[in-house]
Amino acid sequence: MSLVWLDVAVVDAAGLFTGAVVAVAVGAVSACRSGLVSGAGNAARQTGTALGVAAFGTAAGSPCAAEAFTAGMRRLGLRGAAWGRVVLAVTTVAVPRRG
């Protein structure tokens, strides 16, 4: 059952951060390039999601060994959350504010 809550937390976090990331990315470029940046961001998000699911499933191990698979997914989820915080911090520092 704990994997369900981890999944909900990851999906909710992704949903909460998507709007902010798009706003920062689009706001960092001129209006004539905002469509290009928005499209590149969406493509990167979709690609990252697909690769992330494949990588997590591969790294967690066989789902036939339920306990090991659950432990692997939990470990990977926590690492993913930590990397998400790093990316958020770097983005906050690296992207200039407008206004």
Beta strands, then each sheet from edge to edge (+ up, - down):
end
